[in-house]
């Protein structure tokens, strides 16, 4: 929490992807490392309201037949409570900059 009205949360995941495909051929064996990261920010500009902005990055990943390219995107939402928090209005916008596209290449011996 940077300020009373601004909170930040972040996560980073780093992992190994290993597929042993030697039973069907060495082309089907993959060993790589990938990661993803997320930054989440919550703002409370006035009482009973919240603005949330999230940024996400996924690194490229590989499988025996597909290379998935990385992707980055950002989402935002607004929430306002009414009637002593008995009623809420929420608005959410996903992929603000139209960057959440999935690109991939087929690899291997076809």
Helices and strands as residue ranges (DSSP letters): E 6-19, G 26-28, E 30-43, E 49-58, E 61-62, E 66-68, E 71-82, E 87-93, E 104-106
